[in-house]
């Protein structure tokens, strides 16, 4: 099972330093990193972003996607539900390491139906 790390910054004047700190402190074993080019718009649906699409192509059942905080991946409820639908279908977990939702397991149950993940 792989640990897939996703990082994104909103402009080329920003860096992933804070994300790196949070993810390093999490002690993720053998991370496989996927980092969007600087300035990849947060308005672009996450499932349309090049590196997140690459991550999902790479992902296998049982893998975990790690993000520093929710807003590195999504900006709104609709997008998180879409992403969770795909992660659930592909049997891939999501771990958020800081901020909102960091203490919740959002992939153990389907976000729309409440059903447990398939075996």
ABEGO torsion letter per residue (X at the ends): XBBBBBBBBABAABBAAAAAAAAAAAGBBGBBBBBBBBGBBAABBAAABAAAAAAAAABBBGBBBBBABAAAABABAAAAAAAAAAAAAAGBBBBBABEBGAABBAAABBAAAGBBBBX
